[in-house]
Amino acid sequence: MRRSPLFAASAGLCVLFAAALVPAPSVQAHDGATGIFKQRMDLMKALGDDAKRLARMFKGETSYDPEAISAVAARIERRAGGDMLELFPEGSSGHPSEAKQDIWRHWPEFEAKADELATRASVLAAVADAGKGDARAAFGRLAGTRKACHQDFKED
């Protein structure tokens, strides 16, 4: 049976509307978060959004902008290190947190990764004007640090 273009468009809109009603998994994971948990989750989301923004530039999905890279990298640097560590007081694990107990068992390693993230972001900010190749390499190191931290200290 042949369907009209209007039927197809209506069906497509219904699917889009239904999909909009279903919350994304990451939103559900953060439901009910308050206090230090919410602050930490908000910080991690902001860091993730910044990393995605940078990744889009290096993938060529958005134009390469050294000033924007420097600004985003400087923001990551400010959020990482000591500021990040303050959001992980002893005993702040459990639902809705995605933090592993290993953070507090291996605090010096966690602290080193947080500091390394800040350092990697600082380097990226410094080399953004040097050209896309140098900045891409610096971003790769920053992304690798972030990934390693998640592998070691974030629940799946």
Secondary structure, DSSP 8 states (H G I E B T S, - for coil): ----HHHHHHHHHHHHHHHHHS--HHHHHHTT--HHHHHHHHHHHHHHHHHHHHHHHHTTSS---HHHHHHHHHHHHHHSTHHHHTT--TT--STT--B-THHHHTHHHHHHHHHHHHHHHHHHHHHGGG-HHHHHHHHHHHHHHHHHHHHHHB--
